[in-house]
């Protein structure tokens, strides 16, 4: 049979384990019940996420600005400072759709001539 000291040591260890477990359980329950701290933590997480997203968008905007500026400078040094990218895009569109562009230009000219004759007739 075990002696009294061994039993007391075992009871002492069991009591310490029980107190530690009870302390952990108390801490966990306080965390679950503390709604204000949980809400503050959730808000802080969202704020950090939005802040990171805004910083990312700002970085992307700066990158686009620098890329556009560098492209414009490159166009200038290529000797195409007057034309640029807008001219190239519109030129490609006209080459791809000549009938549509011709119809629009013809309509504008007919409207101008019609307005001229209408104003001339009134006078």
N, C-alpha and C positions, 0 to 999 in steps of 0.2 A: 504494500500500500504506500501511497505517496505521503511524504511528510508535510507538515503544516507550512513551512516556508515555501515549498514549491507551489502549493495551492494558492498562497497569498500572492506570489509573483504572477501566477497565471491570472488571478482575479485583477491584479493591478494592470497587467497588459490588456486584458479584456476591457477594463474601465477606460483606459486611455484610447483604445481603438474606438470604443463607443462614443466617447467625447469628441474625438476627431471626426468621426462620421457625422455626428450630430451637428458639429460646427460647419462642415461642408454642406450638409442639407440645409441648415439655416441660411448660409450664404446663397445657395442656389434659389431658395424660396424668396429671399429678399430681392435677388436680381429679377425673378419673374414678376414679382409684385410691383417693383419700382417702375411704374409706367412712365413717369416723367423722364427718368434717365434713359429708358429704352427709346422714347420718342425723340429725345435730344440726340441720341446716338444715330437714329434713323435720319433725322434732319441733317446732321453733320455729314453723314455718308452721301445723301442726295446733293448737298451743297458742294461737297468735294467733287462729285461726279459732274455736276453742271459746270463748275469752275474748270475742270479738266477739259470738258467739251468746248467751252468758250475759248480756252487757250488754244486748243487744237484748231478751231475755226479761224482764230486770229492768225495762227501760224500759216494755215493754208491760204488765207487772204494775202498775207505778205508774200508768200511764195508766188502766187498768181501775179501780184503786182510786179515783183522783180522779174518774173519770167516775161511778162508783157513789155516791161521797160527794156529788158535786154533784147527782146525780139525787135522792138522799134529801133533801137540803136543799131542792131545788126542790119536792118533794112536800110537805114540811113547810110551806113558804110558800104553797102552793096551798090549804092547809086540809085536806089529806088525810093528815095525819101518822099517823093510826091505821091507815088502810087500806094505802096504799102500793102498790107494784107487785105484791106477792104476792096481795093481794086482787083486783086487776084480773085477774090471770092466772087465779085460781081461779074468779072470777065468770064469765069468758068460757068456761071449761071446763064449768061447770055449765049455762050457757045452751046450749052446743053439744050436751051429752050429758045431758039430764035423766033419761032412763030408767036409764042406768047409775048415775048418782049416787043416784037414788031406790032402786035395788036394793041398793046398798051400805048406804045409811042404814037401809033396812028390815031387811037382814040383821043389822046391828049391834043394832038394837032388838030383833029376835027373839032374838038370842043373849043379850042382857041380861035379857029377860023369862024366857027358859028357865033361865038361871043362877039368877035370883031364885027361881023356883018349885022348882028342884032343891034349892037350899040350904034353902028353907022346908020342903020335904017331909022332908029328913033331920032337921031339928030337930023 
